[in-house]
């Protein structure tokens, strides 16, 4: 047949007919998205001018059966059995309606539906030490089902109660333990607490949600053997390790004898005859001859009985501050660390007064002990959801000095909290101490930004002195001595007057010391040095970040003109570069110039623009080409931008939201377009394929 315009492919399957048009030069065609196990009647119609048609003979083709789910695997996890499988090569995912997961226990089968795009399922609430028969059924949109092979899986044995601990309390023995990771709590029927005395065992039942029990009516100074037994709902029992616990004797006394404090265990036979059993509350500890151990012993005794007198802070704590005894201060605060919120509210002013005194006394070590005690209390007061997002917390004092003659130049402190993201319920103070939040949002600080602008706009003729080089040993020492320090680097520019709002940037070689917060010095640390190897230091606020990798589709350009798109990566004479349009960097008049060229000594810098308004120079224009005035030739509008070789991440090649695309995913075998082979084949076979 002559003068064929196109072909029509007629396909009848499952009672429905589809007509598809094919170019006249094509003699093969793949019919996509066919149903599995389905008969299709096919014919080709040649269409010529004047509506002439010529039909081929019909051919009947039955598509192949769908495959079955493969590689069925079951593993135990904390909350059940995790079942995974792989999708068969055929059919395509859009022909799969869903999967059915069959789970059989003791002859009873349960069916769970799973979406077609998922190849895993968690069967919750399984019984421990129990066999389950599992299989997966693939269901197509034309209601054909294909079963995987069965897998017999036995769930894990239940764990045993752990961390068994017994302590003496006034009315007996308090036993605590931790629940094992497996099984889930709803599979635990209860716990049995076993208490054995002189060979006689008593059993106490405890609910599944409880991990403590008080054994009442115990004898003093008597050994008890204790253990906990976990009982599951399918009647499996797991015993903890045994613990041998000796109960306390009768109530002890703390008495003063010839200037010494003596702890006495009172015999049970005479216990009821003791008229008083508590040590004095108002002992005078102000004398120089009182041992530090006596102070610690007195404090520990009253903390255990929750009756620490207020005179403790005046006669023990504050005198220790005045003596600059940081070790005794640390021990005292360690003893009182377990105080309740109410107790803290009553004594916090003494603690803060002690902190202020130690800072005024230039006592770096004691100030650090007290400041971190307060910071810990602050951290513990925060909601759990806030604590989980904190990356660091540290106390600091405000630096108001200019001469740095004092180690601690003020007694005004703040608690700095580094946190992942801001939230409106963050408290702004703790016990009248301000809280400052350092949030990693990459906001540009004015002072550091101006330095950065000067560095990027410099012509390249300004260089830092190479005479002073900071060794790795000295750099490590700087970071150890200054926990606020985040980056050290040499710079040809130095900032001046930013604290006085007389901002300017001058040309002067210096060492830049970037810190997480400028003007605040972590308590217990020194000021930053004013010079390093003869060069002035310049303290700036900021933290280093890894530069974002370059991706196809990134927004690039210059601040002076407009922006464009990163088109693709190429390799030129061994160097890595990317392609974009020249009109992104030049205006119409410059493009129309007869002598369009690029100054090799002053290559145009190209910037990468991120969604969070963060920018940085990613390369410089290396070559350009522009030709649009010959209508018989292909137009050229191109700029070649040279980039660092490590700017490309192979697995994150294209700029998209919600995932990564590698260069293989877009049919390239390497990252460079001019070196790549397209790994995609077009079928020109003259027979019908399942697709």
FILUM-280221 format. One record per residue (C-alpha): z, y, x. Coordinates in steps of 0.5 Angstrom, whole numbers, padded with zeros to 4 digits, always signed. Example, Ala and Ser with C-alpha at 12.3 -4.5 7.8 and 13.67 -1.06 7.14 Angstrom:
+0016-0009+0025
+0014-0002+0027
//
This chain:
+0000+0000+0000
-0002+0007+0003
+0001+0014+0003
+0008+0011+0002
+0013+0017+0000
+0020+0012+0000
+0023+0006-0002
+0028+0004-0007
+0033-0001-0006
+0035-0005-0012
+0041-0008-0012
+0044-0012-0018
+0051-0015-0017
+0057-0016-0022
+0053-0014-0028
+0051-0007-0025
+0045-0004-0022
+0045+0001-0016
+0038+0004-0014
+0038+0007-0007
+0033+0011-0003
+0030+0010+0004
+0026+0014+0008
+0019+0011+0009
+0019+0010+0016
+0025+0005+0015
+0024-0002+0014
+0032-0004+0014
+0038-0002+0010
+0045-0004+0010
+0048-0004+0003
+0055-0002+0004
+0062-0004+0000
+0059-0010-0003
+0064-0015-0007
+0066-0021-0003
+0064-0028-0006
+0059-0024-0011
+0052-0026-0012
+0047-0020-0011
+0040-0020-0013
+0036-0015-0009
+0029-0012-0009
+0025-0007-0005
+0020-0002-0009
+0015+0002-0005
+0014+0009-0008
+0007+0012-0007
+0004+0019-0009
+0002+0019-0016
+0008+0015-0018
+0005+0009-0016
+0010+0003-0015
+0009-0004-0012
+0015-0009-0012
+0017-0014-0007
+0019-0021-0009
+0027-0021-0011
+0032-0025-0007
+0038-0027-0009
+0044-0027-0004
+0051-0029-0005
+0056-0025+0000
+0061-0029+0004
+0068-0031+0002
+0074-0026+0004
+0078-0028+0009
+0086-0030+0009
+0091-0026+0012
+0093-0028+0019
+0098-0028+0025
+0104-0029+0020
+0110-0027+0023
+0117-0026+0021
+0123-0023+0025
+0130-0022+0023
+0133-0015+0022
+0139-0011+0020
+0137-0011+0013
+0133-0017+0012
+0127-0021+0014
+0121-0017+0017
+0114-0020+0015
+0108-0018+0019
+0101-0020+0019
+0094-0018+0021
+0088-0016+0016
+0082-0021+0016
+0075-0018+0019
+0072-0019+0012
+0073-0016+0007
+0073-0008+0008
+0080-0005+0006
+0077-0001+0000
+0075-0008-0003
+0082-0010-0002
+0087-0009-0009
+0093-0011-0006
+0097-0016-0002
+0102-0021-0005
+0108-0023-0001
+0111-0030-0004
+0118-0031-0002
+0121-0038-0004
+0129-0040-0004
+0131-0046-0006
+0125-0047-0010
+0125-0040-0014
+0119-0036-0012
+0119-0028-0012
+0113-0024-0011
+0113-0017-0008
+0106-0013-0008
+0104-0009-0002
+0099-0004-0002
+0092-0005+0002
+0093-0001+0008
+0100-0004+0009
+0101-0010+0014
+0108-0011+0014
+0114-0012+0009
+0121-0012+0009
+0125-0017+0005
+0132-0014+0003
+0138-0017+0001
+0137-0024+0005
+0143-0029+0006
+0145-0031+0013
+0143-0038+0016
+0138-0039+0010
+0131-0042+0010
+0126-0038+0007
+0119-0040+0006
+0114-0034+0006
+0106-0033+0005
+0102-0027+0004
+0096-0027-0001
+0090-0022-0001
+0088-0020-0007
+0081-0017-0008
+0078-0012-0013
+0074-0017-0016
+0080-0021-0017
+0079-0026-0012
+0086-0029-0008
+0086-0032-0001
+0093-0035+0001
+0095-0035+0008
+0099-0041+0011
+0106-0041+0010
+0111-0040+0015
+0119-0043+0014
+0124-0038+0017
+0131-0039+0018
+0135-0032+0017
+0140-0031+0023
+0147-0033+0023
+0152-0028+0021
+0156-0024+0026
+0163-0024+0027
+0168-0018+0026
+0169-0015+0033
+0173-0010+0037
+0180-0013+0033
+0186-0008+0035
+0193-0008+0033
+0198-0003+0033
+0205-0002+0031
+0206+0003+0025
+0213+0004+0021
+0212-0001+0016
+0208-0006+0020
+0202-0008+0024
+0196-0004+0023
+0190-0009+0024
+0183-0006+0025
+0176-0008+0026
+0169-0007+0026
+0163-0010+0022
+0158-0014+0025
+0151-0011+0025
+0149-0017+0021
+0149-0019+0015
+0149-0013+0011
+0155-0011+0007
+0152-0013+0000
+0152-0020+0003
+0159-0020+0005
+0164-0023+0000
+0170-0021+0003
+0175-0022+0010
+0180-0026+0011
+0186-0024+0015
+0190-0029+0019
+0197-0028+0021
+0200-0033+0025
+0208-0033+0026
+0211-0039+0030
+0206-0044+0028
+0206-0042+0020
+0199-0038+0018
+0199-0033+0012
+0192-0031+0009
+0191-0024+0006
+0184-0023+0003
+0181-0016+0004
+0175-0013+0001
+0168-0013+0004
+0168-0005+0005
+0174-0005+0008
+0175-0006+0016
+0183-0005+0016
+0189-0008+0014
+0197-0007+0014
+0201-0013+0015
+0208-0011+0012
+0215-0014+0013
+0214-0016+0021
+0220-0018+0025
+0221-0013+0031
+0220-0015+0038
+0216-0021+0035
+0209-0024+0037
+0204-0025+0032
+0197-0028+0033
+0192-0025+0029
+0185-0026+0027
+0179-0024+0022
+0174-0028+0018
+0168-0026+0015
+0166-0029+0009
+0159-0029+0006
+0157-0030-0001
+0154-0036+0001
+0160-0039+0003
+0159-0038+0011
+0165-0036+0015
+0165-0033+0022
+0172-0032+0026
+0173-0026+0030
+0177-0027+0037
+0184-0028+0036
+0189-0022+0039
+0196-0024+0041
+0200-0018+0039
+0208-0016+0040
+0211-0012+0035
+0215-0006+0037
+0223-0006+0038
+0227-0002+0034
+0226+0006+0034
+0227+0009+0041
+0231+0015+0043
+0229+0020+0048
+0236+0023+0051
+0237+0028+0057
+0242+0025+0062
+0244+0029+0068
+0238+0033+0068
+0233+0027+0067
+0229+0025+0060
+0230+0018+0059
+0227+0014+0054
+0231+0008+0051
+0230+0002+0046
+0235+0001+0041
+0237-0006+0040
+0236-0008+0033
+0244-0010+0032
+0246-0003+0033
+0240+0001+0030
+0243+0003+0024
+0249+0006+0028
+0245+0011+0031
+0247+0018+0028
+0241+0022+0031
+0235+0019+0034
+0230+0025+0036
+0231+0029+0042
+0232+0036+0042
+0226+0041+0040
+0228+0047+0043
+0229+0045+0051
+0228+0051+0056
+0223+0049+0061
+0222+0056+0064
+0226+0054+0070
+0222+0052+0077
+0226+0046+0078
+0223+0042+0072
+0218+0037+0074
+0211+0037+0071
+0212+0030+0069
+0218+0032+0064
+0214+0037+0061
+0208+0032+0060
+0213+0027+0057
+0217+0031+0053
+0210+0034+0050
+0208+0026+0049
+0214+0024+0045
+0214+0030+0040
+0206+0029+0039
+0207+0022+0037
+0212+0024+0032
+0208+0030+0030
+0214+0035+0031
+0211+0039+0037
+0216+0045+0037
+0213+0052+0037
+0217+0053+0043
+0212+0048+0047
+0207+0054+0047
+0212+0059+0050
+0216+0055+0055
+0211+0050+0057
+0204+0052+0056
+0203+0059+0058
+0208+0058+0064
+0203+0053+0067
+0197+0058+0065
+0201+0063+0069
+0202+0058+0075
+0195+0057+0075
+0196+0050+0075
+0189+0047+0072
+0191+0040+0073
+0198+0040+0068
+0194+0044+0063
+0189+0039+0063
+0194+0034+0062
+0198+0038+0056
+0191+0039+0053
+0189+0032+0053
+0196+0030+0050
+0195+0035+0044
+0188+0034+0043
+0189+0029+0037
+0192+0035+0033
+0190+0036+0026
+0186+0042+0023
+0193+0045+0020
+0196+0044+0027
+0190+0047+0030
+0191+0053+0026
+0198+0054+0028
+0197+0054+0035
+0190+0056+0036
+0192+0063+0038
+0197+0060+0044
+0191+0057+0046
+0186+0063+0046
+0192+0067+0049
+0192+0062+0055
+0185+0062+0056
+0185+0070+0056
+0190+0070+0061
+0187+0065+0066
+0181+0069+0065
+0184+0076+0067
+0188+0072+0073
+0181+0070+0075
+0183+0063+0075
+0176+0059+0074
+0179+0052+0074
+0184+0053+0068
+0179+0058+0064
+0174+0052+0064
+0179+0047+0062
+0182+0051+0056
+0175+0054+0054
+0172+0047+0054
+0178+0044+0050
+0176+0050+0045
+0169+0048+0045
+0170+0041+0043
+0174+0043+0037
+0169+0047+0035
+0164+0042+0036
+0168+0037+0032
+0169+0042+0026
+0161+0042+0025
+0158+0038+0020
+0155+0031+0022
+0148+0033+0020
+0149+0040+0025
+0152+0036+0030
+0146+0031+0030
+0141+0036+0032
+0145+0039+0038
+0142+0038+0044
+0147+0042+0048
+0154+0046+0048
+0157+0051+0053
+0162+0056+0053
+0161+0063+0057
+0164+0070+0058
+0160+0076+0057
+0158+0079+0064
+0159+0087+0064
+0159+0088+0071
+0154+0090+0076
+0157+0089+0083
+0159+0082+0082
+0166+0083+0085
+0170+0079+0081
+0169+0072+0079
+0170+0073+0072
+0168+0080+0070
+0171+0080+0062
+0175+0076+0058
+0170+0076+0052
+0167+0069+0051
+0162+0066+0046
+0160+0059+0045
+0153+0057+0046
+0150+0052+0042
+0143+0049+0043
+0140+0046+0037
+0133+0044+0035
+0132+0048+0029
+0135+0054+0025
+0138+0052+0019
+0142+0057+0014
+0149+0054+0014
+0150+0055+0021
+0157+0058+0022
+0157+0064+0026
+0164+0064+0029
+0170+0059+0030
+0177+0061+0031
+0174+0068+0031
+0170+0066+0037
+0163+0068+0036
+0157+0062+0036
+0150+0064+0039
+0145+0059+0037
+0139+0058+0042
+0133+0055+0039
+0127+0052+0042
+0122+0056+0038
+0118+0058+0044
+0119+0066+0042
+0117+0070+0048
+0123+0075+0051
+0120+0082+0052
+0122+0082+0059
+0119+0075+0061
+0113+0076+0057
+0112+0083+0061
+0112+0079+0067
+0108+0074+0065
+0102+0079+0063
+0103+0082+0069
+0101+0076+0073
+0096+0074+0068
+0092+0081+0069
+0093+0081+0076
+0086+0081+0080
+0089+0076+0085
+0090+0081+0091
+0097+0081+0090
+0101+0075+0093
+0108+0073+0094
+0111+0073+0101
+0111+0066+0104
+0116+0067+0109
+0122+0065+0105
+0121+0058+0102
+0127+0055+0098
+0128+0048+0100
+0129+0042+0095
+0136+0042+0098
+0138+0049+0096
+0134+0049+0089
+0138+0043+0088
+0145+0046+0090
+0143+0052+0085
+0142+0048+0079
+0148+0044+0080
+0152+0051+0081
+0149+0054+0075
+0148+0050+0069
+0145+0056+0065
+0139+0056+0070
+0133+0053+0067
+0127+0055+0073
+0127+0058+0080
+0120+0061+0082
+0117+0066+0087
+0114+0072+0084
+0110+0078+0086
+0113+0082+0081
+0120+0084+0079
+0123+0087+0073
+0127+0093+0073
+0132+0097+0067
+0131+0092+0062
+0139+0092+0060
+0138+0100+0060
+0132+0100+0055
+0128+0103+0061
+0124+0097+0062
+0119+0097+0068
+0115+0092+0072
+0114+0093+0079
+0111+0090+0085
+0116+0087+0089
+0117+0080+0092
+0123+0076+0089
+0125+0070+0086
+0125+0069+0079
+0132+0066+0076
+0130+0064+0069
+0136+0062+0065
+0137+0059+0058
+0141+0066+0056
+0142+0072+0060
+0148+0076+0061
+0153+0070+0059
+0156+0066+0065
+0158+0059+0063
+0166+0059+0064
+0168+0056+0071
+0161+0058+0074
+0159+0064+0079
+0154+0070+0078
+0147+0068+0080
+0146+0070+0087
+0143+0077+0088
+0139+0075+0094
+0135+0068+0096
+0133+0068+0103
+0132+0075+0104
+0129+0076+0097
+0132+0080+0091
+0133+0075+0085
+0130+0077+0078
+0134+0074+0073
+0130+0073+0066
+0131+0069+0060
+0127+0063+0058
+0126+0056+0059
+0120+0052+0062
+0116+0048+0057
+0110+0043+0059
+0103+0046+0057
+0100+0043+0051
+0094+0039+0053
+0087+0041+0052
+0083+0038+0046
+0076+0038+0043
+0077+0043+0037
+0082+0048+0040
+0082+0055+0039
+0080+0059+0045
+0078+0066+0047
+0080+0072+0050
+0085+0077+0048
+0080+0083+0049
+0074+0080+0044
+0074+0074+0040
+0076+0067+0039
+0072+0061+0039
+0072+0053+0039
+0073+0048+0045
+0066+0044+0044
+0067+0038+0049
+0069+0036+0056
+0063+0035+0061
+0064+0034+0069
+0060+0038+0074
+0059+0037+0081
+0066+0033+0081
+0070+0038+0077
+0072+0038+0070
+0070+0043+0065
+0069+0044+0058
+0063+0048+0054
+0064+0053+0049
+0059+0059+0046
+0058+0065+0051
+0058+0070+0045
+0066+0069+0045
+0066+0073+0051
+0061+0078+0051
+0058+0083+0046
+0051+0084+0043
+0050+0089+0048
+0052+0085+0054
+0048+0079+0051
+0042+0083+0051
+0042+0085+0058
+0036+0083+0062
+0041+0082+0068
+0046+0077+0065
+0051+0074+0070
+0058+0073+0072
+0062+0076+0078
+0064+0070+0082
+0070+0074+0085
+0073+0076+0079
+0072+0070+0074
+0073+0071+0067
+0080+0068+0065
+0080+0064+0058
+0086+0063+0054
+0088+0057+0049
+0091+0059+0043
+0096+0055+0039
+0099+0055+0032
+0106+0057+0034
+0103+0064+0037
+0104+0061+0044
+0098+0062+0049
+0096+0061+0056
+0090+0061+0061
+0087+0054+0061
+0081+0056+0065
+0076+0061+0068
+0068+0061+0066
+0064+0058+0072
+0057+0058+0069
+0054+0062+0063
+0047+0061+0060
+0044+0065+0054
+0036+0064+0051
+0035+0066+0044
+0028+0070+0044
+0023+0064+0045
+0022+0061+0038
+0018+0055+0041
+0024+0053+0045
+0031+0051+0043
+0036+0057+0043
+0042+0057+0049
+0049+0060+0048
+0053+0057+0053
+0059+0058+0057
+0062+0053+0062
+0070+0054+0063
+0073+0050+0069
+0080+0047+0068
+0085+0043+0071
+0083+0036+0072
+0090+0034+0069
+0089+0038+0062
+0086+0032+0058
+0090+0027+0055
+0085+0021+0053
+0089+0019+0047
+0090+0026+0044
+0082+0028+0045
+0081+0032+0038
+0085+0037+0035
+0087+0034+0028
+0093+0034+0024
+0097+0028+0023
+0095+0024+0028
+0092+0023+0035
+0084+0021+0036
+0082+0018+0043
+0075+0019+0046
+0074+0012+0044
+0075+0013+0037
+0069+0018+0037
+0064+0013+0040
+0065+0015+0047
+0067+0011+0053
+0069+0016+0058
+0072+0024+0056
+0066+0027+0059
+0060+0028+0054
+0055+0028+0060
+0057+0022+0063
+0059+0018+0057
+0055+0012+0053
+0055+0012+0046
+0058+0006+0044
+0055+0005+0037
+0049+0001+0035
+0044+0002+0029
+0042-0005+0026
+0035-0006+0025
+0035-0013+0024
+0030-0015+0018
+0035-0019+0014
+0040-0018+0009
+0047-0017+0012
+0054-0017+0009
+0057-0010+0010
//
